[in-house]
Amino acid sequence: MPLYKTININPKTSVKIWKIEESYEDLFQSVSLKPESLRRVLGMKSELHQRGFLSVRKLLSELGYSDFDLMYEACGKPHLKDGKHISITHSFHFSAVIVSDDIIGID
């Protein structure tokens, strides 16, 4: 499991970073996706982008969440069902998620 790093900014804010080393198939088989997420990942043309998307779901699991806890506004901004703030990024071979009680962002 390539959890690369955990950074606890304060008791209310945690960052998790994933080094994407798994194949698309391995990541796909290791996560459970809601129907809209499944459609989204299957519609992606780049395997690198698919792997980034799926690795974010692995990070959610590390934080005690699943894809079913994640929602998106029409503009694409993510939210968690429990009201905590979340920001997501993935690029090339790394992905990261930050979750906090406070408004936050990561890129």
MODELLER restraints for C-alpha pairs under 7 A, 6 or more apart:
rsr = mdl.restraints
at = mdl.atoms
rsr.add(forms.Gaussian(group=physical.xy_distance, feature=features.Distance(at['CA:2:A'], at['CA:18:A']), mean=5.89, stdev=0.5))
rsr.add(forms.Gaussian(group=physical.xy_distance, feature=features.Distance(at['CA:2:A'], at['CA:19:A']), mean=5.40, stdev=0.5))
rsr.add(forms.Gaussian(group=physical.xy_distance, feature=features.Distance(at['CA:2:A'], at['CA:20:A']), mean=6.86, stdev=0.5))
rsr.add(forms.Gaussian(group=physical.xy_distance, feature=features.Distance(at['CA:2:A'], at['CA:21:A']), mean=6.98, stdev=0.5))
rsr.add(forms.Gaussian(group=physical.xy_distance, feature=features.Distance(at['CA:3:A'], at['CA:17:A']), mean=6.21, stdev=0.5))
rsr.add(forms.Gaussian(group=physical.xy_distance, feature=features.Distance(at['CA:3:A'], at['CA:18:A']), mean=4.64, stdev=0.5))
rsr.add(forms.Gaussian(group=physical.xy_distance, feature=features.Distance(at['CA:3:A'], at['CA:19:A']), mean=6.35, stdev=0.5))
rsr.add(forms.Gaussian(group=physical.xy_distance, feature=features.Distance(at['CA:4:A'], at['CA:17:A']), mean=5.37, stdev=0.5))
rsr.add(forms.Gaussian(group=physical.xy_distance, feature=features.Distance(at['CA:4:A'], at['CA:18:A']), mean=4.96, stdev=0.5))
rsr.add(forms.Gaussian(group=physical.xy_distance, feature=features.Distance(at['CA:4:A'], at['CA:19:A']), mean=5.50, stdev=0.5))
rsr.add(forms.Gaussian(group=physical.xy_distance, feature=features.Distance(at['CA:5:A'], at['CA:16:A']), mean=5.88, stdev=0.5))
rsr.add(forms.Gaussian(group=physical.xy_distance, feature=features.Distance(at['CA:5:A'], at['CA:17:A']), mean=5.12, stdev=0.5))
rsr.add(forms.Gaussian(group=physical.xy_distance, feature=features.Distance(at['CA:6:A'], at['CA:15:A']), mean=5.67, stdev=0.5))
rsr.add(forms.Gaussian(group=physical.xy_distance, feature=features.Distance(at['CA:6:A'], at['CA:16:A']), mean=4.59, stdev=0.5))
rsr.add(forms.Gaussian(group=physical.xy_distance, feature=features.Distance(at['CA:6:A'], at['CA:17:A']), mean=6.40, stdev=0.5))
rsr.add(forms.Gaussian(group=physical.xy_distance, feature=features.Distance(at['CA:7:A'], at['CA:14:A']), mean=5.83, stdev=0.5))
rsr.add(forms.Gaussian(group=physical.xy_distance, feature=features.Distance(at['CA:7:A'], at['CA:15:A']), mean=4.98, stdev=0.5))
rsr.add(forms.Gaussian(group=physical.xy_distance, feature=features.Distance(at['CA:7:A'], at['CA:16:A']), mean=6.45, stdev=0.5))
rsr.add(forms.Gaussian(group=physical.xy_distance, feature=features.Distance(at['CA:8:A'], at['CA:14:A']), mean=4.52, stdev=0.5))
rsr.add(forms.Gaussian(group=physical.xy_distance, feature=features.Distance(at['CA:8:A'], at['CA:15:A']), mean=6.28, stdev=0.5))
rsr.add(forms.Gaussian(group=physical.xy_distance, feature=features.Distance(at['CA:12:A'], at['CA:100:A']), mean=5.35, stdev=0.5))
rsr.add(forms.Gaussian(group=physical.xy_distance, feature=features.Distance(at['CA:12:A'], at['CA:101:A']), mean=5.67, stdev=0.5))
rsr.add(forms.Gaussian(group=physical.xy_distance, feature=features.Distance(at['CA:13:A'], at['CA:99:A']), mean=5.70, stdev=0.5))
rsr.add(forms.Gaussian(group=physical.xy_distance, feature=features.Distance(at['CA:13:A'], at['CA:100:A']), mean=4.22, stdev=0.5))
rsr.add(forms.Gaussian(group=physical.xy_distance, feature=features.Distance(at['CA:13:A'], at['CA:101:A']), mean=6.83, stdev=0.5))
rsr.add(forms.Gaussian(group=physical.xy_distance, feature=features.Distance(at['CA:14:A'], at['CA:98:A']), mean=5.62, stdev=0.5))
rsr.add(forms.Gaussian(group=physical.xy_distance, feature=features.Distance(at['CA:14:A'], at['CA:99:A']), mean=5.56, stdev=0.5))
rsr.add(forms.Gaussian(group=physical.xy_distance, feature=features.Distance(at['CA:14:A'], at['CA:100:A']), mean=6.56, stdev=0.5))
rsr.add(forms.Gaussian(group=physical.xy_distance, feature=features.Distance(at['CA:15:A'], at['CA:96:A']), mean=6.98, stdev=0.5))
rsr.add(forms.Gaussian(group=physical.xy_distance, feature=features.Distance(at['CA:15:A'], at['CA:97:A']), mean=5.71, stdev=0.5))
rsr.add(forms.Gaussian(group=physical.xy_distance, feature=features.Distance(at['CA:15:A'], at['CA:98:A']), mean=4.31, stdev=0.5))
rsr.add(forms.Gaussian(group=physical.xy_distance, feature=features.Distance(at['CA:15:A'], at['CA:99:A']), mean=6.65, stdev=0.5))
rsr.add(forms.Gaussian(group=physical.xy_distance, feature=features.Distance(at['CA:16:A'], at['CA:59:A']), mean=6.51, stdev=0.5))
rsr.add(forms.Gaussian(group=physical.xy_distance, feature=features.Distance(at['CA:16:A'], at['CA:96:A']), mean=5.59, stdev=0.5))
rsr.add(forms.Gaussian(group=physical.xy_distance, feature=features.Distance(at['CA:16:A'], at['CA:97:A']), mean=5.52, stdev=0.5))
rsr.add(forms.Gaussian(group=physical.xy_distance, feature=features.Distance(at['CA:16:A'], at['CA:98:A']), mean=6.54, stdev=0.5))
rsr.add(forms.Gaussian(group=physical.xy_distance, feature=features.Distance(at['CA:17:A'], at['CA:94:A']), mean=6.94, stdev=0.5))
rsr.add(forms.Gaussian(group=physical.xy_distance, feature=features.Distance(at['CA:17:A'], at['CA:95:A']), mean=5.75, stdev=0.5))
rsr.add(forms.Gaussian(group=physical.xy_distance, feature=features.Distance(at['CA:17:A'], at['CA:96:A']), mean=4.33, stdev=0.5))
rsr.add(forms.Gaussian(group=physical.xy_distance, feature=features.Distance(at['CA:17:A'], at['CA:97:A']), mean=6.71, stdev=0.5))
rsr.add(forms.Gaussian(group=physical.xy_distance, feature=features.Distance(at['CA:18:A'], at['CA:55:A']), mean=6.90, stdev=0.5))
rsr.add(forms.Gaussian(group=physical.xy_distance, feature=features.Distance(at['CA:18:A'], at['CA:59:A']), mean=6.92, stdev=0.5))
rsr.add(forms.Gaussian(group=physical.xy_distance, feature=features.Distance(at['CA:18:A'], at['CA:94:A']), mean=5.57, stdev=0.5))
rsr.add(forms.Gaussian(group=physical.xy_distance, feature=features.Distance(at['CA:18:A'], at['CA:95:A']), mean=5.21, stdev=0.5))
rsr.add(forms.Gaussian(group=physical.xy_distance, feature=features.Distance(at['CA:18:A'], at['CA:96:A']), mean=6.18, stdev=0.5))
rsr.add(forms.Gaussian(group=physical.xy_distance, feature=features.Distance(at['CA:19:A'], at['CA:93:A']), mean=5.85, stdev=0.5))
rsr.add(forms.Gaussian(group=physical.xy_distance, feature=features.Distance(at['CA:19:A'], at['CA:94:A']), mean=4.71, stdev=0.5))
rsr.add(forms.Gaussian(group=physical.xy_distance, feature=features.Distance(at['CA:19:A'], at['CA:95:A']), mean=6.75, stdev=0.5))
rsr.add(forms.Gaussian(group=physical.xy_distance, feature=features.Distance(at['CA:20:A'], at['CA:55:A']), mean=6.71, stdev=0.5))
rsr.add(forms.Gaussian(group=physical.xy_distance, feature=features.Distance(at['CA:20:A'], at['CA:93:A']), mean=4.87, stdev=0.5))
rsr.add(forms.Gaussian(group=physical.xy_distance, feature=features.Distance(at['CA:20:A'], at['CA:94:A']), mean=5.55, stdev=0.5))
rsr.add(forms.Gaussian(group=physical.xy_distance, feature=features.Distance(at['CA:24:A'], at['CA:47:A']), mean=6.87, stdev=0.5))
rsr.add(forms.Gaussian(group=physical.xy_distance, feature=features.Distance(at['CA:24:A'], at['CA:51:A']), mean=5.45, stdev=0.5))
rsr.add(forms.Gaussian(group=physical.xy_distance, feature=features.Distance(at['CA:27:A'], at['CA:51:A']), mean=6.97, stdev=0.5))
rsr.add(forms.Gaussian(group=physical.xy_distance, feature=features.Distance(at['CA:27:A'], at['CA:54:A']), mean=6.09, stdev=0.5))
rsr.add(forms.Gaussian(group=physical.xy_distance, feature=features.Distance(at['CA:27:A'], at['CA:55:A']), mean=6.87, stdev=0.5))
rsr.add(forms.Gaussian(group=physical.xy_distance, feature=features.Distance(at['CA:28:A'], at['CA:54:A']), mean=6.58, stdev=0.5))
rsr.add(forms.Gaussian(group=physical.xy_distance, feature=features.Distance(at['CA:31:A'], at['CA:57:A']), mean=6.77, stdev=0.5))
rsr.add(forms.Gaussian(group=physical.xy_distance, feature=features.Distance(at['CA:31:A'], at['CA:58:A']), mean=6.93, stdev=0.5))
rsr.add(forms.Gaussian(group=physical.xy_distance, feature=features.Distance(at['CA:33:A'], at['CA:67:A']), mean=5.78, stdev=0.5))
rsr.add(forms.Gaussian(group=physical.xy_distance, feature=features.Distance(at['CA:34:A'], at['CA:67:A']), mean=6.58, stdev=0.5))
rsr.add(forms.Gaussian(group=physical.xy_distance, feature=features.Distance(at['CA:34:A'], at['CA:68:A']), mean=6.09, stdev=0.5))
rsr.add(forms.Gaussian(group=physical.xy_distance, feature=features.Distance(at['CA:41:A'], at['CA:50:A']), mean=5.73, stdev=0.5))
rsr.add(forms.Gaussian(group=physical.xy_distance, feature=features.Distance(at['CA:44:A'], at['CA:50:A']), mean=6.26, stdev=0.5))
rsr.add(forms.Gaussian(group=physical.xy_distance, feature=features.Distance(at['CA:48:A'], at['CA:92:A']), mean=6.70, stdev=0.5))
rsr.add(forms.Gaussian(group=physical.xy_distance, feature=features.Distance(at['CA:52:A'], at['CA:90:A']), mean=5.55, stdev=0.5))
rsr.add(forms.Gaussian(group=physical.xy_distance, feature=features.Distance(at['CA:52:A'], at['CA:95:A']), mean=6.21, stdev=0.5))
rsr.add(forms.Gaussian(group=physical.xy_distance, feature=features.Distance(at['CA:55:A'], at['CA:95:A']), mean=6.70, stdev=0.5))
rsr.add(forms.Gaussian(group=physical.xy_distance, feature=features.Distance(at['CA:56:A'], at['CA:95:A']), mean=6.33, stdev=0.5))
rsr.add(forms.Gaussian(group=physical.xy_distance, feature=features.Distance(at['CA:56:A'], at['CA:96:A']), mean=6.93, stdev=0.5))
rsr.add(forms.Gaussian(group=physical.xy_distance, feature=features.Distance(at['CA:57:A'], at['CA:66:A']), mean=6.56, stdev=0.5))
rsr.add(forms.Gaussian(group=physical.xy_distance, feature=features.Distance(at['CA:57:A'], at['CA:67:A']), mean=6.05, stdev=0.5))
rsr.add(forms.Gaussian(group=physical.xy_distance, feature=features.Distance(at['CA:59:A'], at['CA:97:A']), mean=6.73, stdev=0.5))
rsr.add(forms.Gaussian(group=physical.xy_distance, feature=features.Distance(at['CA:60:A'], at['CA:66:A']), mean=5.60, stdev=0.5))
rsr.add(forms.Gaussian(group=physical.xy_distance, feature=features.Distance(at['CA:69:A'], at['CA:80:A']), mean=5.60, stdev=0.5))
rsr.add(forms.Gaussian(group=physical.xy_distance, feature=features.Distance(at['CA:69:A'], at['CA:81:A']), mean=5.30, stdev=0.5))
rsr.add(forms.Gaussian(group=physical.xy_distance, feature=features.Distance(at['CA:70:A'], at['CA:78:A']), mean=6.74, stdev=0.5))
rsr.add(forms.Gaussian(group=physical.xy_distance, feature=features.Distance(at['CA:70:A'], at['CA:79:A']), mean=5.84, stdev=0.5))
rsr.add(forms.Gaussian(group=physical.xy_distance, feature=features.Distance(at['CA:70:A'], at['CA:80:A']), mean=4.86, stdev=0.5))
rsr.add(forms.Gaussian(group=physical.xy_distance, feature=features.Distance(at['CA:70:A'], at['CA:81:A']), mean=6.45, stdev=0.5))
rsr.add(forms.Gaussian(group=physical.xy_distance, feature=features.Distance(at['CA:71:A'], at['CA:78:A']), mean=5.65, stdev=0.5))
rsr.add(forms.Gaussian(group=physical.xy_distance, feature=features.Distance(at['CA:71:A'], at['CA:79:A']), mean=5.16, stdev=0.5))
rsr.add(forms.Gaussian(group=physical.xy_distance, feature=features.Distance(at['CA:71:A'], at['CA:80:A']), mean=6.14, stdev=0.5))
rsr.add(forms.Gaussian(group=physical.xy_distance, feature=features.Distance(at['CA:72:A'], at['CA:78:A']), mean=4.38, stdev=0.5))
rsr.add(forms.Gaussian(group=physical.xy_distance, feature=features.Distance(at['CA:72:A'], at['CA:79:A']), mean=5.97, stdev=0.5))
rsr.add(forms.Gaussian(group=physical.xy_distance, feature=features.Distance(at['CA:78:A'], at['CA:86:A']), mean=6.47, stdev=0.5))
rsr.add(forms.Gaussian(group=physical.xy_distance, feature=features.Distance(at['CA:78:A'], at['CA:87:A']), mean=6.84, stdev=0.5))
rsr.add(forms.Gaussian(group=physical.xy_distance, feature=features.Distance(at['CA:79:A'], at['CA:85:A']), mean=6.22, stdev=0.5))
rsr.add(forms.Gaussian(group=physical.xy_distance, feature=features.Distance(at['CA:79:A'], at['CA:86:A']), mean=6.02, stdev=0.5))
rsr.add(forms.Gaussian(group=physical.xy_distance, feature=features.Distance(at['CA:80:A'], at['CA:86:A']), mean=6.80, stdev=0.5))
rsr.add(forms.Gaussian(group=physical.xy_distance, feature=features.Distance(at['CA:84:A'], at['CA:99:A']), mean=6.64, stdev=0.5))
rsr.add(forms.Gaussian(group=physical.xy_distance, feature=features.Distance(at['CA:84:A'], at['CA:100:A']), mean=5.74, stdev=0.5))
rsr.add(forms.Gaussian(group=physical.xy_distance, feature=features.Distance(at['CA:84:A'], at['CA:101:A']), mean=5.09, stdev=0.5))
rsr.add(forms.Gaussian(group=physical.xy_distance, feature=features.Distance(at['CA:85:A'], at['CA:99:A']), mean=5.60, stdev=0.5))
rsr.add(forms.Gaussian(group=physical.xy_distance, feature=features.Distance(at['CA:85:A'], at['CA:100:A']), mean=5.23, stdev=0.5))
rsr.add(forms.Gaussian(group=physical.xy_distance, feature=features.Distance(at['CA:85:A'], at['CA:101:A']), mean=5.96, stdev=0.5))
rsr.add(forms.Gaussian(group=physical.xy_distance, feature=features.Distance(at['CA:85:A'], at['CA:102:A']), mean=6.41, stdev=0.5))
rsr.add(forms.Gaussian(group=physical.xy_distance, feature=features.Distance(at['CA:85:A'], at['CA:103:A']), mean=5.90, stdev=0.5))
rsr.add(forms.Gaussian(group=physical.xy_distance, feature=features.Distance(at['CA:85:A'], at['CA:104:A']), mean=6.75, stdev=0.5))
rsr.add(forms.Gaussian(group=physical.xy_distance, feature=features.Distance(at['CA:86:A'], at['CA:97:A']), mean=7.00, stdev=0.5))
rsr.add(forms.Gaussian(group=physical.xy_distance, feature=features.Distance(at['CA:86:A'], at['CA:98:A']), mean=5.62, stdev=0.5))
rsr.add(forms.Gaussian(group=physical.xy_distance, feature=features.Distance(at['CA:86:A'], at['CA:99:A']), mean=4.54, stdev=0.5))
rsr.add(forms.Gaussian(group=physical.xy_distance, feature=features.Distance(at['CA:86:A'], at['CA:100:A']), mean=6.59, stdev=0.5))
rsr.add(forms.Gaussian(group=physical.xy_distance, feature=features.Distance(at['CA:87:A'], at['CA:97:A']), mean=5.77, stdev=0.5))
rsr.add(forms.Gaussian(group=physical.xy_distance, feature=features.Distance(at['CA:87:A'], at['CA:98:A']), mean=5.38, stdev=0.5))
rsr.add(forms.Gaussian(group=physical.xy_distance, feature=features.Distance(at['CA:87:A'], at['CA:99:A']), mean=6.77, stdev=0.5))
rsr.add(forms.Gaussian(group=physical.xy_distance, feature=features.Distance(at['CA:87:A'], at['CA:104:A']), mean=6.76, stdev=0.5))
rsr.add(forms.Gaussian(group=physical.xy_distance, feature=features.Distance(at['CA:87:A'], at['CA:105:A']), mean=5.18, stdev=0.5))
rsr.add(forms.Gaussian(group=physical.xy_distance, feature=features.Distance(at['CA:87:A'], at['CA:106:A']), mean=5.74, stdev=0.5))
rsr.add(forms.Gaussian(group=physical.xy_distance, feature=features.Distance(at['CA:88:A'], at['CA:96:A']), mean=5.93, stdev=0.5))
rsr.add(forms.Gaussian(group=physical.xy_distance, feature=features.Distance(at['CA:88:A'], at['CA:97:A']), mean=4.63, stdev=0.5))
rsr.add(forms.Gaussian(group=physical.xy_distance, feature=features.Distance(at['CA:88:A'], at['CA:98:A']), mean=6.69, stdev=0.5))
rsr.add(forms.Gaussian(group=physical.xy_distance, feature=features.Distance(at['CA:88:A'], at['CA:106:A']), mean=6.44, stdev=0.5))
rsr.add(forms.Gaussian(group=physical.xy_distance, feature=features.Distance(at['CA:89:A'], at['CA:95:A']), mean=5.62, stdev=0.5))
rsr.add(forms.Gaussian(group=physical.xy_distance, feature=features.Distance(at['CA:89:A'], at['CA:96:A']), mean=5.33, stdev=0.5))
rsr.add(forms.Gaussian(group=physical.xy_distance, feature=features.Distance(at['CA:89:A'], at['CA:97:A']), mean=6.53, stdev=0.5))
rsr.add(forms.Gaussian(group=physical.xy_distance, feature=features.Distance(at['CA:89:A'], at['CA:106:A']), mean=6.54, stdev=0.5))
rsr.add(forms.Gaussian(group=physical.xy_distance, feature=features.Distance(at['CA:89:A'], at['CA:107:A']), mean=5.43, stdev=0.5))
rsr.add(forms.Gaussian(group=physical.xy_distance, feature=features.Distance(at['CA:90:A'], at['CA:96:A']), mean=6.23, stdev=0.5))
rsr.add(forms.Gaussian(group=physical.xy_distance, feature=features.Distance(at['CA:98:A'], at['CA:106:A']), mean=6.74, stdev=0.5))
